[in-house]
Amino acid sequence: MMILTPRFGFNSDGVGSGDCTATYILNLALTDFFFCLLGAPHYILVYAHAGWPLGRQLCVASAIARWSLALLDWLSLALIALSRYVRLSMPALDEAVFRGRSAAGPVAVIWVAAFGSVLLGLIPPSSEV
């Protein structure tokens, strides 16, 4: 464990070592895994049956999961790119924002943002204009 933990932003004693990018990359790998885990069965069903055979509720739930995870993938990539950009172009800001802090905060924010934005799309539009 002491060998692997510095790669994910922690020292051997569990205290943050500074770089959160490895945690963001781990988050990206996790979201890719979930996307493949949930996306592949969906596409297999759709193409094998020439449509969705499992009813409207499961169709909507499957779409929410797929679109949320796809957005989460893009937001994870954006977070990695932002941390790299700040590190290269603004080292002082990098020290203040991305060093010595927990990476769980930004990761939690993008998870909530991804699922929240897709769920907000399910709210029917108001008839009042």
FIKEFI-620263 format. One record per residue (C-alpha): residue in three letters; x, y, z. Coordinates in Angstrom, 3 decimals. Example, Ala and Ser with C-alpha at 12.3 -4.5 7.8 and 13.67 -1.06 7.14 Angstrom:
<nodes>
+-------+----------+----------+----------+
: lumro :        X :        Y :        Z :
+-------+----------+----------+----------+
:   ALA :   12.300 :   -4.500 :    7.800 :
:   SER :   13.670 :   -1.060 :    7.140 :
+-------+----------+----------+----------+
</nodes>
This chain:
<nodes>
+-------+----------+----------+----------+
: lumro :        X :        Y :        Z :
+-------+----------+----------+----------+
:   MET :    0.000 :    0.000 :    0.000 :
:   MET :    2.847 :    2.379 :    0.713 :
:   ILE :    4.105 :    1.904 :   -2.840 :
:   LEU :    0.778 :    2.606 :   -4.565 :
:   THR :   -0.616 :    5.462 :   -2.487 :
:   PRO :    1.768 :    8.237 :   -3.624 :
:   ARG :    0.453 :    7.771 :   -7.133 :
:   PHE :   -3.055 :    8.677 :   -5.964 :
:   GLY :   -2.167 :   11.884 :   -4.162 :
:   PHE :   -1.201 :   10.601 :   -0.714 :
:   ASN :    2.033 :   10.107 :    1.186 :
:   SER :    2.731 :    6.822 :    2.914 :
:   ASP :    1.177 :    8.221 :    6.099 :
:   GLY :   -2.083 :    9.081 :    4.295 :
:   VAL :   -1.558 :   12.837 :    4.261 :
:   GLY :   -2.167 :   14.606 :    0.947 :
:   SER :    1.032 :   14.973 :   -1.056 :
:   GLY :   -0.356 :   17.554 :   -3.359 :
:   ASP :   -1.106 :   16.288 :   -6.855 :
:   CYS :   -4.796 :   15.644 :   -7.408 :
:   THR :   -4.471 :   14.784 :  -11.107 :
:   ALA :   -3.888 :   11.094 :  -10.419 :
:   THR :   -7.167 :   11.003 :   -8.503 :
:   TYR :   -8.920 :   12.702 :  -11.421 :
:   ILE :   -7.475 :   10.120 :  -13.816 :
:   LEU :   -8.637 :    7.331 :  -11.516 :
:   ASN :  -12.111 :    8.913 :  -11.533 :
:   LEU :  -12.031 :    8.984 :  -15.339 :
:   ALA :  -11.117 :    5.291 :  -15.442 :
:   LEU :  -13.958 :    4.481 :  -13.053 :
:   THR :  -16.523 :    6.403 :  -15.103 :
:   ASP :  -15.286 :    4.733 :  -18.303 :
:   PHE :  -15.687 :    1.348 :  -16.639 :
:   PHE :  -19.258 :    2.176 :  -15.545 :
:   PHE :  -20.085 :    3.540 :  -18.996 :
:   CYS :  -18.959 :    0.295 :  -20.610 :
:   LEU :  -20.670 :   -1.799 :  -17.942 :
:   LEU :  -24.022 :   -0.059 :  -18.447 :
:   GLY :  -23.722 :    0.998 :  -22.083 :
:   ALA :  -22.834 :   -2.316 :  -23.697 :
:   PRO :  -25.938 :   -4.218 :  -22.499 :
:   HIS :  -28.125 :   -1.318 :  -23.625 :
:   TYR :  -26.735 :   -1.345 :  -27.147 :
:   ILE :  -26.843 :   -5.142 :  -27.336 :
:   LEU :  -30.558 :   -5.097 :  -26.466 :
:   VAL :  -31.362 :   -2.280 :  -28.872 :
:   TYR :  -29.582 :   -3.823 :  -31.848 :
:   ALA :  -30.616 :   -7.417 :  -31.136 :
:   HIS :  -34.318 :   -6.542 :  -30.830 :
:   ALA :  -34.383 :   -3.612 :  -33.284 :
:   GLY :  -35.744 :   -1.439 :  -30.485 :
:   TRP :  -36.018 :   -1.287 :  -26.715 :
:   PRO :  -37.839 :   -4.419 :  -25.448 :
:   LEU :  -37.966 :   -3.665 :  -21.701 :
:   GLY :  -40.532 :   -0.889 :  -21.345 :
:   ARG :  -40.507 :    2.884 :  -21.051 :
:   GLN :  -39.250 :    3.205 :  -17.449 :
:   LEU :  -36.175 :    1.055 :  -18.051 :
:   CYS :  -35.526 :    2.875 :  -21.313 :
:   VAL :  -35.540 :    6.232 :  -19.513 :
:   ALA :  -33.388 :    4.878 :  -16.649 :
:   SER :  -30.888 :    3.408 :  -19.096 :
:   ALA :  -30.723 :    6.673 :  -21.033 :
:   ILE :  -30.194 :    8.666 :  -17.824 :
:   ALA :  -27.339 :    6.370 :  -16.796 :
:   ARG :  -25.665 :    6.427 :  -20.217 :
:   TRP :  -25.932 :   10.181 :  -20.778 :
:   SER :  -24.904 :   11.009 :  -17.214 :
:   LEU :  -21.843 :    8.789 :  -17.428 :
:   ALA :  -20.933 :   10.201 :  -20.842 :
:   LEU :  -21.155 :   13.734 :  -19.439 :
:   LEU :  -19.180 :   12.626 :  -16.409 :
:   ASP :  -16.441 :   11.327 :  -18.718 :
:   TRP :  -16.216 :   14.708 :  -20.439 :
:   LEU :  -16.258 :   16.612 :  -17.163 :
:   SER :  -13.492 :   14.354 :  -15.823 :
:   LEU :  -11.396 :   15.114 :  -18.889 :
:   ALA :  -12.074 :   18.824 :  -18.425 :
:   LEU :  -10.996 :   18.617 :  -14.777 :
:   ILE :   -7.756 :   16.875 :  -15.750 :
:   ALA :   -7.094 :   19.454 :  -18.471 :
:   LEU :   -7.842 :   22.318 :  -16.079 :
:   SER :   -5.468 :   20.995 :  -13.433 :
:   ARG :   -2.712 :   20.532 :  -16.045 :
:   TYR :   -3.296 :   24.003 :  -17.508 :
:   VAL :   -3.202 :   25.674 :  -14.102 :
:   ARG :   -0.048 :   23.778 :  -13.166 :
:   LEU :    1.775 :   24.862 :  -16.331 :
:   SER :    0.559 :   28.422 :  -16.710 :
:   MET :   -0.152 :   29.592 :  -13.154 :
:   PRO :    2.061 :   27.749 :  -10.651 :
:   ALA :    1.056 :   30.001 :   -7.745 :
:   LEU :   -2.636 :   29.274 :   -8.327 :
:   ASP :   -1.793 :   25.591 :   -8.662 :
:   GLU :   -0.213 :   25.651 :   -5.199 :
:   ALA :   -3.307 :   27.302 :   -3.761 :
:   VAL :   -5.994 :   25.262 :   -5.527 :
:   PHE :   -4.700 :   21.858 :   -6.603 :
:   ARG :   -1.912 :   21.162 :   -4.122 :
:   GLY :   -2.400 :   19.739 :   -0.643 :
:   ARG :   -6.165 :   19.612 :   -0.936 :
:   SER :   -8.486 :   16.685 :   -1.237 :
:   ALA :   -9.469 :   15.756 :   -4.772 :
:   ALA :  -12.775 :   14.390 :   -3.517 :
:   GLY :  -14.453 :   17.815 :   -3.607 :
:   PRO :  -14.126 :   18.508 :   -7.338 :
:   VAL :  -14.849 :   14.862 :   -8.151 :
:   ALA :  -18.060 :   14.972 :   -6.105 :
:   VAL :  -19.063 :   18.226 :   -7.790 :
:   ILE :  -18.733 :   16.775 :  -11.290 :
:   TRP :  -20.687 :   13.637 :  -10.300 :
:   VAL :  -23.541 :   15.776 :   -8.938 :
:   ALA :  -23.355 :   18.120 :  -11.942 :
:   ALA :  -23.460 :   15.271 :  -14.465 :
:   PHE :  -26.399 :   13.404 :  -12.966 :
:   GLY :  -28.176 :   16.610 :  -11.933 :
:   SER :  -28.024 :   18.167 :  -15.387 :
:   VAL :  -29.381 :   15.039 :  -17.050 :
:   LEU :  -32.152 :   14.730 :  -14.470 :
:   LEU :  -33.060 :   18.402 :  -14.940 :
:   GLY :  -33.648 :   17.596 :  -18.591 :
:   LEU :  -36.468 :   15.278 :  -17.554 :
:   ILE :  -38.526 :   18.098 :  -16.067 :
:   PRO :  -41.310 :   18.848 :  -18.530 :
:   PRO :  -41.316 :   22.405 :  -19.886 :
:   SER :  -43.772 :   24.840 :  -18.442 :
:   SER :  -46.805 :   25.608 :  -20.589 :
:   GLU :  -46.618 :   29.261 :  -19.508 :
:   VAL :  -44.475 :   31.384 :  -21.778 :
+-------+----------+----------+----------+
</nodes>
